[in-house]
Amino acid sequence: MTKVSICEVGPRDGLQSEPELLSTEVKKEFITRSIKAGIKNIEVTSFVHPKKVPQMADAEELVASLPKHDDVSYIGLIMNQRGFQRAKDCGIKEVGMVIVSTDTYNMKNQGVVTQQSIDNWLEISDEAKSSGIRTNVLIACSFGCPYEGEVAPEHIAEIAEKVLKGNPDIIGLADSVGVAVPNQIKKTFSLIKELAPDLPLRTHLHNTRNTGLANAAAAIEAGVTIVDASTGGIGGCPFAPKATGNIPTDDLLYMLNRSGIETGVDLNQVVENSEWLESELGRAVPAMVPKAGIFPENAEINM
């Protein structure tokens, strides 16, 4: 049976794009509920400037409050050495570095061009290894950029080749603005697979144009074993116009479970978490399964 690991990004990518500023205690409960559902990889926060992303201003306080679990990885998103140092100082054991494929978006997102972010990563990678911190790198806008348009798969492979010199534990591709289609996903990931046949592959997809789940299926067919998703489908990207909607953890799990793909996550619990999240946000979330229900009704879906 195929196995896929779900990386829950709701506490970070989900909440950072929502207008509400939830308390640290509510974020902690969100993460605790995700663990109860069986999720082992959770992107809990980002170590970025609080004025740019005020929803993540409590990063250190949140990390300090989280329960310790030997089998759960709390991931902190970083963009530069300053972010890495903050993550290291508060005890994060895994960091996710973001490098955007185009200079225009990278400047808006990180204040430097793409090559500078690659150079930053290569410096961070050495210190991370010596500190015993796991690393994963996501190449953002791997399938298209809202400012520069189409992004060629070969360009992403060139960036990946440079990134791999830092020996990340995981490498991933992100459809940050939800423009990808399945054939594009397969082609680009096939190039990365050729460069790093034994390295775990991760994907971060947005459902902006309603292709997110189809792209997730295509990515898994291409060898991806870690798929990001957000409970309820909340979130997007604050630095890209109209980039709404991570793929919902609920809907992704429904598709994977019905396809016989093992995740170890309890769909019923995730649906409960979406309903809880709706009460905290005061509005409905985009995910479809909480609205339509699990089929067959009341089925035990915990593969």
C-alpha positions in Angstrom: 0.0 0.0 0.0 1.2 3.5 -0.9 2.0 5.7 2.2 1.8 9.5 2.3 2.7 11.8 5.1 0.4 14.8 5.7 2.1 18.0 6.7 -0.5 20.2 8.4 0.2 23.8 7.5 -3.0 25.4 8.9 -1.3 26.9 12.0 1.2 28.7 9.8 0.1 29.1 6.2 -3.5 28.9 7.0 -3.7 31.4 9.8 -1.1 33.9 8.4 -3.5 34.8 5.6 -6.7 35.0 7.6 -7.8 38.4 8.9 -8.4 37.2 12.4 -5.5 37.3 15.0 -6.1 34.1 17.0 -4.5 33.9 20.5 -1.5 31.7 21.2 -3.7 29.5 23.3 -6.1 28.9 20.4 -3.2 28.1 18.0 -1.8 25.7 20.6 -5.2 23.9 20.7 -5.3 23.8 16.9 -1.9 22.0 16.9 -2.9 19.7 19.8 -6.1 18.7 17.9 -4.0 18.0 14.8 -1.7 15.7 16.8 -4.8 13.9 18.2 -5.9 13.3 14.7 -2.7 11.5 14.0 -0.7 14.1 12.1 3.0 13.9 12.8 4.4 16.8 10.8 3.0 20.3 11.6 4.2 23.6 10.3 3.5 25.6 13.5 4.7 29.1 12.8 7.1 31.3 10.7 10.0 33.3 12.0 9.4 36.4 9.9 9.2 40.1 10.8 6.0 40.6 12.9 5.2 43.8 11.1 5.0 41.9 7.8 3.0 39.0 9.1 1.4 40.0 12.5 -0.4 36.7 12.7 2.9 35.0 13.5 4.2 37.6 16.0 4.0 35.1 18.8 6.3 32.5 17.3 8.6 32.0 20.3 5.8 32.0 22.8 3.8 29.5 20.8 6.7 27.1 20.4 7.5 27.3 24.1 3.9 26.3 24.9 3.7 23.2 22.7 3.6 19.7 24.3 6.6 17.5 23.6 6.1 14.4 21.5 9.0 12.3 20.3 7.1 11.2 17.2 5.8 14.7 16.2 7.9 17.3 14.2 7.1 20.9 14.8 8.3 22.9 11.7 9.2 26.6 11.7 9.3 28.4 8.4 12.3 30.6 7.8 13.5 32.9 5.0 17.0 33.9 6.1 19.7 33.6 8.8 17.8 35.8 11.2 14.8 33.6 11.0 16.9 30.5 11.5 18.6 31.9 14.6 15.2 32.7 16.1 14.0 29.1 15.4 17.2 27.6 16.8 17.1 29.8 19.9 13.6 28.6 20.8 14.3 24.9 20.3 12.7 24.1 16.9 14.1 20.8 15.6 13.0 21.3 12.0 13.1 24.3 9.8 11.5 24.9 6.4 13.4 27.3 4.1 11.5 29.0 1.3 13.2 30.0 -1.9 11.0 31.6 -4.6 11.8 30.7 -8.2 11.5 34.3 -9.6 13.4 37.4 -8.6 10.3 39.6 -8.6 8.3 37.5 -6.1 11.4 36.7 -4.0 12.0 40.4 -3.6 8.4 41.0 -2.5 8.5 38.0 -0.2 12.0 38.2 1.2 13.6 41.4 0.1 16.4 39.7 -2.0 16.7 38.0 -5.3 16.5 34.3 -5.7 20.2 33.6 -5.8 20.7 35.5 -2.5 18.1 33.2 -0.9 20.0 30.2 -2.3 23.2 31.6 -0.8 21.4 32.2 2.5 20.2 28.6 2.5 23.7 27.2 1.9 25.0 29.1 4.9 22.1 28.0 7.1 22.4 24.4 6.1 25.9 24.1 7.7 24.8 25.5 11.0 21.6 23.5 11.0 23.6 20.2 10.6 26.0 21.1 13.3 23.0 22.0 15.6 21.1 18.7 14.8 18.2 20.6 13.2 16.4 18.9 10.3 16.0 21.0 7.1 13.5 21.0 4.3 13.6 23.5 1.4 10.5 24.5 -0.6 10.9 26.1 -4.0 8.0 28.5 -4.2 6.2 29.5 -7.4 7.5 26.3 -9.0 4.7 26.2 -11.6 4.0 29.9 -12.3 4.5 33.4 -10.9 1.9 36.1 -10.6 4.5 38.7 -11.6 6.7 36.9 -14.2 4.3 34.4 -15.6 5.2 30.9 -16.7 8.1 29.1 -14.9 9.9 26.4 -16.9 10.4 23.0 -15.2 14.1 23.2 -16.3 14.4 26.5 -14.3 13.1 24.8 -11.2 15.6 21.9 -11.8 18.5 24.4 -12.0 17.4 25.9 -8.6 17.0 22.5 -7.1 20.5 21.5 -8.2 21.9 24.5 -6.3 19.8 23.8 -3.2 20.9 20.2 -3.1 24.4 21.3 -2.5 23.3 22.1 1.0 22.0 18.5 1.6 18.5 19.2 2.8 16.6 16.3 4.5 13.6 17.1 2.3 13.1 19.1 -0.9 9.7 20.3 -2.1 8.0 22.3 -4.8 5.2 24.8 -4.0 2.4 26.0 -6.2 2.2 29.2 -4.2 -0.5 30.8 -6.3 -2.5 27.8 -7.5 -1.8 27.8 -11.2 -0.4 24.3 -11.8 -2.1 21.4 -13.6 -1.3 17.7 -13.2 0.9 17.2 -16.3 3.0 20.2 -15.2 3.3 18.7 -11.7 4.4 15.3 -13.0 7.0 16.8 -15.4 8.6 19.1 -12.9 8.8 16.6 -10.1 10.2 14.0 -12.5 13.2 16.3 -13.0 13.7 16.7 -9.3 13.4 12.9 -8.8 16.3 12.5 -11.3 18.5 14.9 -9.4 17.7 13.3 -6.0 16.3 9.8 -6.4 16.5 8.9 -2.7 15.5 12.2 -1.1 11.9 12.6 0.3 9.8 14.9 -1.9 7.3 17.3 -0.5 4.6 19.4 -2.2 2.7 22.5 -1.1 -0.4 23.2 -3.2 -3.0 25.9 -3.4 -6.5 25.3 -4.6 -6.9 28.8 -6.1 -8.2 27.5 -9.4 -9.7 24.3 -8.1 -6.9 22.1 -9.3 -5.3 21.4 -5.9 -6.5 17.9 -5.3 -5.9 16.8 -8.9 -2.4 18.1 -8.5 -1.9 16.3 -5.2 -2.8 13.0 -6.9 -0.4 13.7 -9.7 2.4 14.6 -7.3 1.9 11.3 -5.4 2.0 9.4 -8.8 5.3 11.2 -9.5 6.9 10.0 -6.2 6.0 12.7 -3.7 5.5 11.3 -0.2 4.8 14.4 1.9 1.8 16.6 1.0 1.0 19.9 2.7 -2.6 20.6 3.6 -4.5 23.0 5.8 -7.4 21.9 8.0 -10.6 23.4 6.5 -8.6 24.7 3.6 -7.9 28.0 5.3 -5.1 30.4 4.2 -3.3 31.4 1.1 -0.4 33.8 0.6 -0.2 37.4 1.8 2.4 38.4 -0.8 0.6 37.1 -3.9 -2.6 38.6 -5.3 -5.7 36.4 -5.1 -3.6 33.3 -3.9 -6.4 32.0 -1.8 -6.8 28.5 -0.5 -4.5 25.8 0.6 -5.8 22.3 -0.2 -8.0 21.2 2.7 -6.6 18.4 4.9 -10.2 17.1 5.1 -10.7 16.8 1.4 -7.2 15.5 0.7 -7.7 12.7 3.3 -11.0 11.7 1.9 -9.4 11.3 -1.6 -6.4 9.4 -0.2 -8.5 7.1 2.0 -10.9 6.2 -0.8 -7.9 5.6 -3.0 -6.3 3.1 -0.6 -3.4 5.4 0.3 -2.3 5.1 3.9 -1.8 8.3 6.0 -2.4 7.2 9.6 -4.7 10.3 10.1 -8.2 10.1 11.3 -10.5 11.9 8.9 -13.4 12.1 11.4 -11.2 13.9 13.8 -10.0 16.4 11.1 -13.6 17.2 10.2 -14.2 17.8 13.9 -11.2 20.1 13.9 -12.6 22.0 10.9 -15.9 22.5 12.7 -14.0 23.7 15.8 -12.0 26.1 13.6 -15.2 27.5 12.1 -16.4 28.4 15.6 -13.1 30.1 16.4 -13.0 32.1 13.1 -16.7 32.9 13.2 -17.4 31.7 9.6 -17.4 28.7 7.3 -14.2 27.2 6.0 -13.7 26.2 2.3 -13.3 22.4 2.8 -16.1 20.4 1.2 -16.1 17.2 3.2 -17.3 18.9 6.4 -20.2 20.2 4.4 -21.1 17.1 2.4 -20.1 14.5 5.0 -17.9 11.4 4.8 -19.1 8.6 2.5 -20.3 6.0 3.5 -21.9 8.0 6.3 -20.3 7.4 9.7 -17.6 5.3 8.1 -14.5 4.6 10.2 -11.8 6.2 8.1 -8.5 5.8 9.9 -6.2 3.9 7.6 
